[in-house]
Amino acid sequence: MAAKPKLSFYDVKSKKKFETDTYSVRQKGTRFFAVAKSQSGPHECWRVLGAEQAKKLK
């Protein structure tokens, strides 16, 4: 299995950006999101993905 590309996320609680390749792709309704664990706490950071991008990352 090929390594996932790094995506950048913005942590709203700590107000900092970070990059990671450990995330999951989730679907809510018709929207797709990349979800990563925050580097500064126990919460999750969500990033909106396009349908084509989500298809490539799954």
KADAJO-V947418 format. One record per residue. RES is the residue in three letters. SS is DSSP state (H for helix, E for strand, C for the rest). PHI is phi as a letter, one per 30 degrees, with the letter a starting at -180 (none if undefined). Layout:
# KADAJO-V947418
res=<RES | RES>
ss=<SS | SS>
phi=<PHI | PHI>
This chain:
# KADAJO-V947418
res=<MET | ALA | ALA | LYS | PRO | LYS | LEU | SER | PHE | TYR | ASP | VAL | LYS | SER | LYS | LYS | LYS | PHE | GLU | THR | ASP | THR | TYR | SER | VAL | ARG | GLN | LYS | GLY | THR | ARG | PHE | PHE | ALA | VAL | ALA | LYS | SER | GLN | SER | GLY | PRO | HIS | GLU | CYS | TRP | ARG | VAL | LEU | GLY | ALA | GLU | GLN | ALA | LYS | LYS | LEU | LYS>
ss=<C | C | C | C | C | C | E | E | E | E | E | C | C | C | C | E | E | E | E | E | C | C | C | E | E | E | E | E | C | C | E | E | E | E | E | E | E | C | C | C | C | C | C | E | E | E | E | E | E | C | H | H | H | H | H | H | H | C>
phi=<none | d | d | d | d | d | b | c | b | c | d | d | d | c | h | b | c | a | c | a | c | c | b | b | c | b | c | b | i | c | c | c | b | c | b | b | d | d | d | c | l | d | d | c | c | c | b | d | b | d | d | d | d | d | d | d | d | d>
